């Protein structure tokens, strides 16, 4: 497979506080890479570094081009969509208005057709189309966040804790939809997820972070089957 996203010697932080210390990782074209680790390990900062939200040192390449130091809007136009922790839903807007914001960088005429594609993945959003987003359930808000990101027509999705705060049944539904998106849309996914078992079940490759450094990396299936890693780092 071809590398879609590559980070080399990536450092990042906030002010004088350094959070990431020289990360090397890759997301393959159409593949899923999981970032695992405890709270404070640097997972969310890694996503923010890729999407241009924090200052970085090192090199980040997307589709062969360096993108570190670019503005977030420019990175979005290149085809990277970020679904942050907390979903980033505009609560006072309707479902329709939230979705249209996802396509704000597009100038093509395929937006209406893409709305229909998203409704195939997320039929509940069709039912809630005119409803204020703040009245949706947590699971429906997560579906809205994913659909809004997909309306950018991204090549890469950055997902930060998509299961947080959701009931197990809804989590399984959302992860199954993400699996379909990976297979049917060919979108690369970089996912941060506290539920390591779920993340490893959908990922092709995984990196385990500890205090801003990668301590374990490899095929997700191998890490999932390694009892010593599971007990020492993943807690299951």
N, C-alpha and C positions, 0 to 999 in steps of 0.2 A: 504493500500500500504506500501511497505518496504522503509525505508529511504536509499537513495543512498549516499547523501552528508549531513553531519551534521556539523554545526559550533556552538561552545559553547564558550561564553565569548571571542569572537574574537576581538583582538586589532591589529592595523597595522598603519604604517605611513612611513614617509620619513625623515631620519635623526632624528632631534629633534622634528619634527612636527608630532603630533599624529592626525590621520584622522579617524580611527575607534575606537569606545569606547565600547567594550563589546557586540558585536552582537551575537545573537542566531538565526539561521535559518536552514531550512531543504529543500532539494530537494528530492522528492520521486522518486523511480524507475519508469522510463517511464513517469514522470510528468513534468510539466513546472512551474517554480517559477519565478516570476517577481520581480525585484528590481526597485523601483520607487523613484523619488525625484528630487529636483532641481540640477542644476550644482553645484559641490562642496560638495554634500551631502555625498560622499564616495562610490558611486556605482561602479565606475571603480576600485577603490582601493580594493573593496571586491573581484572582479574577479581576480585581480592580487594576492591577498592574497591566494586564492584557488589554483592558478596555480603556486605558489612558486616564484613570481616575487618581492615580498616585504617581509621584516621581519615582523613576526607576534608573538603575544602572544595569548594564549588560546588553543583551541583544534579544529582541523578540521579532520573529519573522512570521508573516502571515502570507500564505500562497507565494512564498519566495521573496517577499518584500519586507524590509525593515519597517516596523510600525511604532517602536518605542519613541516616546516624546511627542506623538501626534495627539491632536485633540480628540475627545470622545466622539464628537459628531463625525469627524473624518473617519474614525475607526468603524463607526456604525455604517457609514456609506460604503465601506470596503466589504461589508458583509459579515460583521460580528455583532450578534445580538446578546445582550446581557439581561438575564432575569435575576435581580438581586434578592438577597435575603429579605423577607418581608414583602416580596412580590412587586413593590413599586406601583401598585394599582392607584389610579386617580379616583378616589372614593366618591367625589361629588359628581363625576361624569357618568354617563350611561355606558353600558357595555359597548354599544356601537361607537361612541366617541373614544373610548379607550382603544378599541381595535384600530380605528382610523389613525390614531396617533402612532401606532406601530408601523404604518405605511407612509409616514410623513416625508421620508427621504426619497420615495419612489416617484418617478415621472412616467411610468408605463401605464397601459390601460388594462392590466391584468388584475387589479386590486379586487374587483367584484368577484371574479372567478376564484381568487384566493380566499375570499370570505367563505365561499361555499366549501372549499377544501378544508378550511378550519372547522366548519360546522360538521363535517364528516368525522373529524377527530373528536370534537367537543360539541355534541348535539345539544347539551344543556345551554350553551351560549346562544343558540338560535332561539330557544324558549325565553331567554332573559335579555334579548337584544335591546329592548327599550328600557330596561330596568337600570336603576342607579347602581353602580358597582359596589357602593358601600353596603347595600342590602344583600349582597351575595354571601353564601356560606364560604368558609375558608377554602374548601376544595374547589368551589366554583371560581373564587378569586385566583387560585393557582392556575386553573385552566385558562382563565382570561389572560394571565400574565404570559403563559406559554404561547397562546394563540397570537397575542399582540406581538411577541418577539418573532414568531414565524412569518408574520405579515411583512416584516422587513425583507423577506426572502434571503435569509442569512445562509452563509456557507458554514458558519460556526456558531453554536449556542453555548453561552456561559450560564450555567445553572447553579445557583447558590442555595443549598438546603431546600430543595423542592418539597420534601416530606414534612418539614417542621410544622408542628401544631395540628396535623391532620390525622383523622381516624385511619386505622390500618387498612380498612376496605378502600377508602378513597386513595390512599397512598399506592396500593397495588394497581388501582385503575389508572392513576396518573403515570406510573412507571411503565405500564403496558402501552399506554399511548406514546410515551417517549421511545419505547422500543419500535413501535410502528413508524414513528417519524424518522428514526435512524434508518430503518430498512427501506421505507418508501420514498423518502425525500433525499436521502444521501447526505444528510447534514452531519457534520462533525459536532461532537458534544464534549465539553469539558465540564464535569460535574463535581461540585463539592457537596458532600452528604455525610451527616453523622451516622446514618444507618448504613454501616459498612457492608452488611450482608446484601442489602438491596442494591447498593452501588456496584458491588463486585458482580452481582448477577446480571447487570446490564452492560458492564464495561468490558472493553477489550484489553485495556492496560490500566494499571493503577500505580499511584505514587503515594507513599505514606510520609507525611510531614511531621516533624517534631521540632519545636522552637525554631521554625523558619528554615529548616534544612531537610532534605530528603534522606530518610534513613532506610527505606525499602522501596524497590521498584521492580516491576516485572509484569508478565501477563496476569490479568485479573484472575483467571482460573487457577493459576498456581498459588497466588496469594490466598485465595479463598480456601484452598485445600491445605494450606500450611498451618497446622495446629499451633505451632510455637508462635508464629506471627499473630494469629488470631488472639491467643491468650495474652501475649505481651503488649500488643498495641491496640487491638480492635475490640476487646471486651466481649467476645462471644465465642 
